[in-house]
Amino acid sequence: MCGIVGYVGGRPCRDLLVAGLEKLEYRGYDSAGISLLADGRVETVRAVGNLANLRAAAGMDGGEDGGVAVAAPPATIGLAHTRWATHGRVTEENAHPHGDCSDAIHIVLNGIVENHSELRAELTEQGHSFSSETDAEIVAHLIERNYEGDLTEAVRASFNELRGHYAFAAMHAAHPDTLVAARQECPLVIGIGEDELFIASAIPAFLAQTRRALAIENGEVVTVTAAGATVTDAAGTPVEREVQDVSWDEEAAEKGGYETFMRKEIDEQPDAVAETIADRLPSRDRVDLSELEISPEVIAGVRRIVIVACGTSYHAGLVGRYAIEQWARVPVEMDIASEYRYRNPVVGSDDLVIGITQSGETADTLAAMRLAREQGATVLALTNIMGSQATRDADAVLYTRAGLEIGVAATKTFTAQVACMYLLGLWIAQQRGTLDDERLSELISELKALPHKIQETLDSVSEQVQAVATAEHEGRFFLYLGRNIGLPVCLEGALKMKEISYIPSDAYAAGEMKHGPIALLDESTPVVCVATDSPTLDKMLSNMAEVRARGADVISIVTAGSGRAAEDSDLMIEVSRTDWVLQPIVAILPLQLLAYDVARMRGLNVDQPRNLAKTVTVE
Ligand code: AGP
């Protein structure tokens, strides 16, 4: 998740563009860059690290006046970008903007171009030379190849050759008054000012300059000049679109118009999962995790997989255990990192140890990874942060691509981690030949459909969840019950309720209930039952009947269209149907929302819950 900004108008725009990037730094901040067009020439400065480095490189920090935009008159058209690396290391060359062979065309892109390898091979064969490892640079060369004097048509033709999940903006030295941008899934919005226009990934980038915004939809191309914006579809047909007046204040702007970061991040889950799986599923019958650089021999020789993590990451690992054992038939051991590191575990060279940590800085998880590595195990880090300590304490790294998560309570990083667990389970099965081609393709297409299923579920459950929260937010205790792959969902749901609403909440394997916890039940206890379709649904339904027999309220999370749980539920919340092993990634959504709504109704600060920190670097 990167941030893009563009400007065309009458004002010198270097500072405007960098100020816009500062408002988008939550989207990514490992490197940044700016390109400005003046006197028919494009000048570019890029820097690794946060925006202070870009400011210094651009001579904006009052240091020696070496950087860009010293041209006279200063540039009034430009592009800027803040990066969250996905393709290509964090280097200056890989930072955006990227240019074509003649440096006349410059682009900035947010998202992922899935067919970048074949396009790069094609363009290289045709004589194009690339200066970065990124997928994004492709676009500059495609526009160069399609350019016949009309920048909009060159962008449209290039747009139609791309596959993936992206939004980009382009500038051409021969068109000092025009920017052209296009959108496929990733957000893109135009800021309409007085004789000036902005292009951005999100409204906060230009809100300090104008409150008039034009949202660009999927499959659209927009041509922007100081006089206005012209929207067309992929075929070139003009599209009418209404300009909106934005009423947000500064604080709301930081949150993209949401009341809290957590609520915004819950809604960012379709994007986070889409970006996380995108190019790792290059076709309908293959998983590509070649980025891991773990040899097939190592994977074939793995005797056991051990997953170590803390908190929400531990729960993602639990889902992963079910999936990996189910598909790849490798035994998976799961342990809380703070326990694993002190129990003198038996681990060795034919073990694959996976350390899951979104921050990449959690002390106990790092220590557990180091311990396993010292004992000769192959260690894989699953993290959301490029360059974090976990990436240095591992032999291989698999990145979730959820973008920066500011809310202390993890949401989008959880679903992105679960998506990575599914990718890993299928990839190991593919390497070890434990799934037949038909089943593998079936699961790959279900995985590819998950971003839409997540969006669908978020749209369909919020009212029902609000009703439960209204009824139960003064509760003294919540119990969560689940079986098989539903159990990690319960554990995560209970953790969310605990950490942001401060209501004591417990999650239990439903089969364990009659061995003790059933004593907790009375008619005031809300019992959330995860009863999505799975081989243990019948058992789960009888556990729900036991709970209802004690007068407790059963709120069940079920697979859409199943209806099997109706008679055993006081309230049923349906989530989108997918393969039973993939259900947790949608079943968790109403539980995130329930904890959120309950906490809000109790007037609590969900972004900064008491006693908690986003990253636990102490032991
Ligand atoms: C989850 O909402 C909490 N913030 C916490 O449990 C967290 O998952 C845990 O501290 C692990 O963090 P990590 O993924 O950064 O290692």
Residues whose N, C-alpha, C, O or C-beta is under 5 A from the ligand:
A	BS01	AGP	C310 G311 T312 S313 I356 T357 Q358 S359 G360 T362 V408 A409 A410 A613 K614 V616
